[in-house]
């Protein structure tokens, strides 16, 4: 597929997701990085979003719960270029019933070339980067060109 570019804004749209076993770890990370997160637009799947908002006071747009379709909602937002960064503390040692949705979310984040943090270390690297608070040009699939080639 051909590529084009888009500009990520300085104030990123950040999705926050965590498997049940990782929710306490994500909450701890969010509390430690609250000042950095306040400058961005935050989204989360249902249970995680409600917990984070309640515990931190951050404004978070909560979607529905991951197993009920929240992972797919986030995937749709990513494919519409409405999410710039995905922070997904997932548990690779514990299978979840909605595992196909989880894999689809990680896959679509890769397709649309957005930064993904799957643990504290990668989240730290992302949020310590000067690019988090700057406009950034990234390559994305040129879906319009793809459609025009098919007609």
Residue pairs with C-beta under 8 A, 6 or more apart in sequence:
1 141
1 142
1 145
1 146
2 141
2 142
2 145
2 146
3 139
3 140
3 141
3 142
4 139
4 140
4 141
4 142
4 144
4 145
5 137
5 138
5 139
5 140
6 81
6 137
6 138
6 140
7 135
7 136
7 137
8 84
8 135
8 136
8 137
8 138
9 84
9 135
10 133
10 134
10 135
11 39
11 40
11 41
11 133
12 40
12 41
12 84
12 85
12 132
13 40
13 41
13 43
13 77
13 82
13 83
13 84
13 85
14 37
14 40
14 41
14 42
14 43
14 83
14 84
14 85
14 86
14 87
15 42
15 43
15 44
15 74
15 77
15 78
15 83
15 85
15 86
15 87
15 88
16 26
16 30
16 42
16 43
16 44
16 48
16 49
16 52
16 60
16 87
17 26
17 44
17 45
17 48
17 66
17 70
17 71
17 74
17 86
17 87
17 88
17 89
17 90
17 105
18 25
18 26
18 48
18 88
18 89
18 90
19 89
19 90
19 91
19 94
19 96
20 91
20 96
21 91
21 94
22 89
22 90
22 91
23 47
23 48
23 51
23 89
25 89
25 120
26 48
26 52
26 87
26 89
27 51
27 52
27 55
27 56
29 87
29 89
29 120
29 123
30 37
30 52
30 56
30 58
31 55
31 56
33 123
33 127
34 56
34 58
36 127
36 132
37 58
37 127
38 58
39 133
40 85
40 132
41 61
42 52
42 58
42 59
42 60
42 61
43 49
43 60
43 61
43 62
43 63
43 74
43 77
43 83
44 52
44 60
44 61
44 62
44 63
45 62
45 63
45 64
45 65
45 66
45 70
45 71
45 73
45 74
46 62
46 63
46 64
46 65
46 66
46 68
46 70
47 65
47 66
48 62
48 66
49 60
49 61
49 62
49 63
50 62
52 58
52 60
53 59
53 60
53 62
63 70
63 73
63 74
64 70
64 73
66 98
66 101
66 102
67 96
67 97
67 98
67 101
69 101
71 98
71 101
71 102
71 104
71 105
72 101
72 104
72 105
74 83
74 86
74 105
75 104
75 105
75 108
75 109
77 83
78 86
78 105
78 108
78 109
78 112
78 114
79 108
79 111
79 112
81 112
81 140
83 114
84 114
84 115
85 114
85 115
85 116
85 117
85 126
85 132
86 105
86 109
86 114
86 115
86 116
86 117
87 116
87 117
87 123
87 126
88 105
88 106
88 116
88 117
88 118
89 118
89 119
89 120
89 123
90 102
90 106
90 118
96 102
106 116
109 116
110 116
111 141
112 140
112 141
113 138
113 139
113 140
114 138
115 126
116 122
117 123
117 125
117 126
126 132
